[in-house]
C-alpha cells in the first residue's frame, strides 16, 4: 500500500493521527497532516484505510503496492 497526503486539502481534524499515529502526524503550528510512513506495513493497512475514509478533507489517498 502506498499512502499520499495532500496538505492543501487537510483541514487539521486529526482523525488520521488518532487512528494511525505510526503513519500520520500533525504540524504543531497549524495541525496539517504530516505523512510519517508512505508505505506502512501490512498490519497497519486497515487502520490507514479507516483514516483515509474518516478524513473530512479527503486529503489521504491510497494506492497499490510499491
N, C-alpha and C positions, 0 to 999 in steps of 0.2 A: 504494500500500500504506500502510495506517495501522498503526502499532505502538503497543501499550499495554503497560504493565507493572503488575503487582500486587505492590507491595513487601512486602505482608504474606505472600505466598506464597514470596517469594525466600529461598533458603537460603544464598546467597552463594557458590555453587560457582564462578562466574566464567567458565563456558563461553561465555556470550554475549559477554563482553568480549574473550575470545581470538578468537572467530570474527568479530565485527563491532565493532571498537573505535571506529569512527566513529559508531556508533548507541548503544552501551551503555557505561556506566562503572560503577564501584562506589564506594559511600561508603567513605571512609577508616576510619571508626570501627567499622563492623560488616560491610562487604562487600556490603551490599544493593545491588541493581541501581539504576542511575540512567539514565533514558532521555535521551539527548542529541539524538536526531532522531526525532520521531514520524511523519515522512513521508520516509523515506530515498529517495534517487534509485534509479532502476531498476537500475542496475548493482550495487547492494547487496542487492537483494531475495533472491537465492539464499542469500547469507550470513546474512541476517536469518532466513530460513526455517530454515536449519540451526541457528541459535542457539535459535530457539523450540523446535525438535524436540529439541535436546540439553538443554534446561532441566529439571533434575530436579524442580523445584518447580512446573512448568507456570505460571510467573509471566509469561510473554510471550504476548500474544495478537495475532493478525494479522487485519486486515480489508481490505476493498477500498479503492478509491481515494477520495480526499477528495471 
